[in-house]
């Protein structure tokens, strides 16, 4: 039996710059248009690292870096860090350029409230697009 | 407003009243150009506006009469009387019969037929069942079947805006390099689709009725030339998916379109035309 070590979980490698998401989301017209009345607790998995993104009334209210302790969530989207790295390229290659493209090739795990995801899919896709380098400062 | 700057496009739209599948229908048809008739079939859940780039290309219109119609329930075509008590579900046989009926009603003489996505699938059905009806067949984003990767429930549900959901579901199918204006125009068409129509089209596309893998070997490209073009960013019908179909068809001409996705004619009309024109020139050259 492998002995559990919480030290190993403290700083896993990360690819998605979710720490800047709230800043980049501010004033974004597309989020404002498609995020009407959205309340969402979204867990984003980047390899071994989970983040909790909390949206309140369409606004990115809090972004919490894991490890998370028994968080409540509506939706969970997790992929390998290598997959996110390709997604983040300024012109991502086919199959990595969109959440559903990654879904088709089974590169992303999507689970939770799929009704909510469907109703706000433009908003959710935009959140991830904002993490691309070319969107910085946009 | 500066009237001198206003421009009228060459596209002309009219309504066609005809019987389809034993019921009266009112269909919207538009066309531009003259010469070889080129009948264009739009994708699931959309309408003729997807072909606006082709219908505004002066060079193309010199030799081709480009014609497109909104399928029943789509665009400016009406659903049949009594629709309020029905669920719309497209089938291969209905789709084929309607398209051939429209071609007959317009008295098209051996047109070239070009369809995209579900239109690309039915183009393969035409190649199997009635190649003699056409001068040439062009399938865009054509596959013999599809790998389902999402749940259809939420495309037509009272608690979700079906237009926005449908548009968001297909939004990633376009190349990230396609111009934003054209991509969002393409998505607007989806947002305007009638409730449940995109889902109803997918009944044909994703169901056993539309799976034609075992029928492809019956295509004889000597009876009618068949061209397949697929955008590289499409993951609904990927280039690999079209290749799997092309591998079963002797004499087919298949090419991948770099920097395009699932809606080539609408997401980036100029780039699409650069891939399409050599194909049309070859068809024209055959006489």
Interface residues (C-beta under 8 A of the other chain):
Chain A: X34 X91 X92 X94 X95 X97 X98 X99 X100 X101 X103 X104 X105 X114 X115 X118 X119 X121 X122 X125
Chain B: X147 X149 X150 X151 X153 X154 X155 X157 X159 X160 X161 X164 X165 X167 X168 X169 X171 X172 X173 X175 X176 X177 X232 X233 X234 X235 X236 X238
